Amino acid sequence: MSGETPSCAGGQLGMDIHRASRGPYGVPDELRTLSAGTCMKTIDEHIQKDQSEIEAARAEGNLGKVRHLEEELKGLAEYKEHHPEDSHDPTPLEVYCDLNPEAPECRVYDD
């Protein structure tokens, strides 16, 4: 799998060699995934999807899922506030690093 980059194909996460163009932070433009494997192109789409999933989870009485999605939604909203000019759907690592720039996982070294 070396040299392959993940991409969204037909709504599913798949592997595609050297096809994905790179967006901000070196993330492939086609890679806009949620934990369920659905592809999102913009942060607004992701926010809308989370909001509708929260409503569905509340209707089911699945409070754990509601809490998880509300936390994810909070991070997305903060990311959008910090990057108003950027409409791409950030990866979970991008959101985490935006909220925790001092974390070891988020350090950038200029060698």
C-alpha positions, 0 to 999 in steps of 0.5 A: 500500500506504500505510495497510495493515498486514500480517496472517496469513491462512490461514497466509500473510502477507498485507495487510489494511487497518486490521483488525489490532489492535495488541499490545505495541510496536504490532505487529499481534496477527495478525502472528506470522511466521517467515521461512518465512511461518508464523504463530505466536501465542505464543512457546512455539509458536515455540520448539517449531517451532524445536526440531522444525526443528532436529531435522529439519535435523540429520537432513538434515545441514543444519548451516547451518540448525541454527546459524541456528535455534539462534541464533534459539532462543537469542534467543527464550529470552532474550526469554522470560526477560526478559518472563515475563508476555508470551506473544506471539511477538515479531518479529525486531526485538523480539528484537534490540532486547531483546538490543541496546537501545542499537542505533540501530534500537531507539532510541525518541524522545519528541517 
